[in-house]
């Protein structure tokens, strides 16, 4: 069991890196490299700080590590999640000040806008599909407060699943209008394709 002192020390380290923009060393020396529950305790502590100190509004969740190749790269067998706040959203087409980013990387995503709350201890696929208002293409600018992205599963979970910023597209699609598994995504940089993928790469389906 990781001590509360170690949880707080890890949270403090990441909080300072977030405030200053200066990356820090990994936190696995404090919470270990496999105790995911401890990592989420670190994330929860800083989430409470964000919500309390700056009156930030929680807008959603991000799910990471949904690609088997990325899971293999980090040495994990499960996805993770982090918090999204309203001030992380960048309007479509707006330039992003680099100072807002932490060692940024860009990923194309599918975003689901939830129209009805998901509650209860066991959520079925039917519950999930009924709760979704619509889907939009999205861009996630992930960021790591850990220097040189030297992360284990506990480092990234503690660091709010390496959350950064996000951009939502403006062409909403209802679930009946497209197949989440077969929908394609192409990312371009200055007119040149740099990445392609399909929904099925997300553990078989984004849903």
Secondary structure, 3 states (H helix, E strand, C coil): CCCHHHHHHHHHHHHHHHHHCCCECCCHHHHCCCCHHHHHHHHHHHHHHHHHHCCCCEEEEEEECCCHHHHHHHCCCCCEEEEEEHHHECCCCCCCCHHHCCCCEEEEEEEEEECCCCCCCCCCHHHHHHHEEEEEEEEEEECCCEHHHCCCHHHHHHCHHHCCEEEECCCCECHHHCCCCCCEEEEEECCEEEEEEEHHHCCCCCC
